[in-house]
Every structure is written in structure tokens, then in C-alpha cells.
Amino acid sequence: MEPEGRAGGTCGELAAKARERPADDFDKEGGKGPRDSRADAEEGGTAAGEKPGVKRSATVTAAAALKEGLRREIQSMLETFGGQFNEVLLAKKKRLEMHTEPFLKRNTQKIEDIWKTHKEQRQKLNQEYSRQFLTLFQQWHLDVKKTKEEEAKLADMEDLEKNHESFLIGAQDELQE
């Protein structure tokens, strides 16, 4: 399951290789590693800050080649780790999507059902309110009509009462004469 174009082995193999070779073991491979300038000074070579001689430049070239090899090996390990890390992330993403999709579908369906139920309840409530309002409006209209009729009757009664009073006053005047 190693990505194409990547160098060498699995994570575990690369880590084992790195552990097998200690950092101070550069002397065995021709370079001096971290002890270069101190060891050169002790062996009669040039110390840091002095002009490099022939011996120093050969050592520097070998050390540079060793460092470049280590850099490449570490880069390869990092690329391998990165590839495996990306594979793990991709697998987790797919698993999350796999679990999330049905959950979202269920919740969407529940929300749609609730929304539909609320819509139906609002429509029923609106119909009931409209029915009650229409009944109330019709009753009010009848009450207004009755009130107008009563006012008209009351006006007729007041006219009769005034006529009756005038008739009584007239009759009393005739009686007194």
C-alpha cells in the first residue's frame, strides 16, 4: 500500500533504519559528523575559522554527501509518513461521511415531517379563526341592523309621544275653555 514514486519501505522499516545508525556514528562512513572541527583540531587539521586545507575539504565533501544522504532518507521517511497520514485521514473522512449521511437524511426527514405537521396545524388554526371571525362578523352585522331598526322605531315612538302630548295639551285647553 506504498504510494508510487516513494522511496523505501514502510514506516516501521524506516524508523528501524534510523535507530540502527546513531547520530555519532558518522566516523565509520567516512565523515566526522558533529565532531568535525574539534576532532580536526585534535588531529592536526584546521579548526573552525582557519583556512581549510586539502584534508579539510575532503572531509567537508564527505560530510556534505553524508548529510545529503541523510536528508534524502529523512525526506523519504516524511513522505512515507505523509502518505500514510493522508490515507488514514481519507479513511476517517469516508467513515465520517458514511455515518453522517444517514444521520442527516433522518434529521432532514424529521424536520420536513415536523414542518409539514406545523403547516397543517397552522392551516387548521387559520381556518378555525376565519370561521369564528366570519360568524362574529355576521353576528355584528345583524346586531347593527337590529340597532338601526330599533333606532327607527324609537324615532317613530318619540314622534307619536310628541303628537300625543300635543293632542293632550290641545284637549286640556279645550276643556278649560
C-alpha positions as CSV (number, residue, x, y, z in Angstrom):
1,M,0.0,0.0,0.0
2,E,3.0,2.2,-0.6
3,P,2.3,5.2,-2.8
4,E,4.0,5.1,-6.2
5,G,7.2,7.2,-6.6
6,R,8.2,7.0,-2.9
7,A,11.4,5.5,-1.7
8,G,11.9,2.7,0.6
9,G,9.9,0.6,2.9
10,T,7.2,1.0,5.5
11,C,7.2,3.4,8.4
12,G,8.4,0.8,10.8
13,E,11.3,-0.2,8.5
14,L,12.4,3.4,8.0
15,A,12.3,4.1,11.8
16,A,14.3,0.9,12.4
17,K,17.0,2.1,10.0
18,A,17.1,5.4,11.7
19,R,17.5,3.7,15.1
20,E,20.2,1.4,13.8
21,R,22.6,4.2,12.9
22,P,23.4,6.5,15.8
23,A,24.0,10.2,15.1
24,D,27.7,10.0,16.3
25,D,28.4,7.0,14.0
26,F,29.4,9.2,11.1
27,D,33.1,8.3,11.5
28,K,32.5,4.8,10.3
29,E,31.2,6.0,7.0
30,G,33.9,8.5,6.3
31,G,32.5,11.7,7.7
32,K,33.0,13.1,11.2
33,G,29.6,14.4,11.8
34,P,29.1,16.8,14.7
35,R,32.7,16.3,16.0
36,D,34.3,17.7,12.8
37,S,36.0,20.9,13.9
38,R,37.1,19.6,17.4
39,A,38.4,16.3,16.0
40,D,40.3,18.1,13.2
41,A,41.9,20.4,15.7
42,E,43.0,17.4,17.8
43,E,44.3,15.5,14.8
44,G,46.2,18.4,13.5
45,G,43.7,19.5,10.9
46,T,42.3,23.0,10.7
47,A,39.9,24.3,13.3
48,A,36.8,26.4,12.6
49,G,37.7,29.8,11.3
50,E,41.1,28.8,9.9
51,K,41.8,28.4,6.2
52,P,40.7,24.9,5.1
53,G,43.4,22.6,3.7
54,V,43.2,19.7,1.4
55,K,42.4,17.3,4.2
56,R,39.6,19.6,5.4
57,S,37.9,19.9,2.0
58,A,37.8,16.2,1.5
59,T,36.3,15.7,4.9
60,V,33.7,18.5,4.3
61,T,32.8,16.9,0.9
62,A,32.3,13.5,2.5
63,A,30.3,15.1,5.4
64,A,28.2,17.1,2.9
65,A,27.5,13.9,0.9
66,L,26.6,12.0,4.1
67,K,24.3,14.9,5.2
68,E,22.6,14.9,1.8
69,G,22.1,11.2,2.0
70,L,20.6,11.6,5.5
71,R,18.4,14.5,4.3
72,R,17.1,12.4,1.4
73,E,16.4,9.4,3.7
74,I,14.6,11.7,6.2
75,Q,12.7,13.3,3.4
76,S,11.7,9.9,2.2
77,M,10.5,8.9,5.7
78,L,8.5,12.1,6.0
79,E,6.9,11.5,2.6
80,T,6.0,7.9,3.6
81,F,4.6,9.2,6.9
82,G,2.7,11.9,5.0
83,G,1.2,9.4,2.6
84,Q,0.1,7.1,5.4
85,F,-1.2,10.0,7.3
86,N,-3.2,11.1,4.2
87,E,-4.6,7.6,3.8
88,V,-5.7,7.5,7.4
89,L,-7.3,10.9,7.1
90,L,-9.1,9.8,3.9
91,A,-10.3,6.6,5.5
92,K,-11.6,8.6,8.5
93,K,-13.3,11.1,6.2
94,K,-15.0,8.4,4.3
95,R,-16.2,6.7,7.5
96,L,-17.4,10.1,8.8
97,E,-19.3,10.7,5.6
98,M,-20.7,7.2,5.7
99,H,-22.1,7.7,9.2
100,T,-23.1,11.4,8.7
101,E,-25.1,10.9,5.5
102,P,-27.8,8.6,7.0
103,F,-28.0,10.8,10.1
104,L,-28.5,13.9,8.0
105,K,-31.2,12.1,5.9
106,R,-33.0,11.1,9.0
107,N,-32.9,14.5,10.6
108,T,-33.9,16.2,7.3
109,Q,-36.9,13.8,7.1
110,K,-37.8,14.5,10.7
111,I,-37.6,18.3,10.1
112,E,-39.7,18.0,7.0
113,D,-42.3,16.0,8.9
114,I,-42.4,18.5,11.7
115,W,-42.6,21.4,9.3
116,K,-45.5,19.6,7.4
117,T,-47.3,19.0,10.7
118,H,-46.9,22.6,11.8
119,K,-48.1,23.8,8.4
120,E,-51.2,21.6,8.7
121,Q,-51.8,22.9,12.2
122,R,-51.4,26.5,11.1
123,Q,-53.9,25.9,8.2
124,K,-56.4,24.4,10.6
125,L,-56.0,27.2,13.1
126,N,-56.3,29.8,10.3
127,Q,-59.5,28.1,9.0
128,E,-60.9,27.9,12.6
129,Y,-60.0,31.6,13.2
130,S,-61.6,32.6,9.8
131,R,-64.8,30.6,10.6
132,Q,-65.1,32.2,14.0
133,F,-64.4,35.7,12.6
134,L,-66.9,35.2,9.9
135,T,-69.5,34.1,12.4
136,L,-68.7,37.1,14.7
137,F,-68.8,39.5,11.7
138,Q,-72.2,38.1,10.7
139,Q,-73.5,38.5,14.2
140,W,-72.2,42.0,14.4
141,H,-73.8,42.9,11.1
142,L,-77.2,41.5,12.4
143,D,-76.7,43.5,15.6
144,V,-76.1,46.7,13.7
145,K,-79.1,46.1,11.5
146,K,-81.3,45.5,14.6
147,T,-79.9,48.6,16.3
148,K,-80.8,50.7,13.2
149,E,-84.3,49.2,13.2
150,E,-84.7,49.9,17.0
151,E,-83.5,53.5,16.4
152,A,-86.1,53.9,13.7
153,K,-88.8,52.5,15.9
154,L,-87.7,54.7,18.8
155,A,-87.8,57.8,16.5
156,D,-91.4,56.8,15.4
157,M,-92.3,56.4,19.1
158,E,-90.9,59.8,20.0
159,D,-92.9,61.3,17.2
160,L,-96.0,59.6,18.5
161,E,-95.3,60.7,22.0
162,K,-94.9,64.3,20.9
163,N,-98.1,64.1,18.9
164,H,-99.9,62.5,21.8
165,E,-98.6,65.3,24.1
166,S,-99.8,68.0,21.7
167,F,-103.1,66.3,21.5
168,L,-103.4,66.1,25.3
169,I,-102.4,69.8,25.7
170,G,-104.9,70.7,23.0
171,A,-107.6,68.7,24.7
172,Q,-106.9,70.2,28.0
173,D,-107.1,73.7,26.5
174,E,-110.5,72.9,25.0
175,L,-111.7,71.5,28.3
176,Q,-110.6,74.6,30.2
177,E,-112.5,76.9,27.8
